[in-house]
């Protein structure tokens, strides 16, 4: 079958640096191209936006692993250098160094810098104000940095606007703009910080009661896990990496007493349930 990369892993994820190494951005190559079969890719991004709107409106908490550029676009906020840091830390550090260096360092390090930059996928982007064969001068460094930043976001601007349009088809813009990007993310996907107390409160038991030693030990272990490992446990048990927003759980989590002490825990992700042997 056809493999269509609608989204791309952040540069941080590919390089193994910084934050958001497991998050995605719209794939820059689908700004104006079509995927195999001749269909326009942009309606696909609009459809993703509609899915996110449905998730927020119905409390589905679908696991969209996007960076701040998506959530800020949905909230109708502008993008800045900090958003680039979440996507590409190395480029962020480079631009910071370019803008903050003095003339002596510039002549040593950047005397052959050209009016071009690398895109998210490693492609070369010629900046609009000069030819990519022209050298950047010291007094032009601030303008150069801004054009790099603009070029990096322009790569995914069409895709982001399509997602925004789809989102506003489900939720009116006048209501969406009342929320912050962080609030929209949590309402669409759930809270990234897994609250064990909330998880326990929304758990039902079969064969156990909440005070059984096995249940107490289970939750004690969960509390000792790192944020990343809690997310992995939740993915194993429920097929999702975040809990639903507090007060908006679509169904309860279930822990059933099954198996022998020598057995491993089994999960039933479709039903948000695990079989916990009596350890």
Secondary structure, 3 states (H helix, E strand, C coil): CCCCCCEEECHHHHHCCCCCCCCEEECHHHCCCECCCCCECHHHHHHHHHHHHHHHHHCCCCCCCECHHHHHHHCCCCCCHHHHHHHCHHHHHHHHHHHHCCHHHHHHHCCCCECEEECCCCCEEECCCCCCCCECCHHHHHHHHHHHHHHHHHCCHHHHHHHHHHHHHHCCHHHHCCCCHHHHHHHHHCECCCCHHHHHHCEEEECCCCCCHHHHHHHHHHHHCCHHHHHHHHHHHHCCCCECCCCCCCCCEEEECCCCCCCCCEEEHHHCEEECCCC
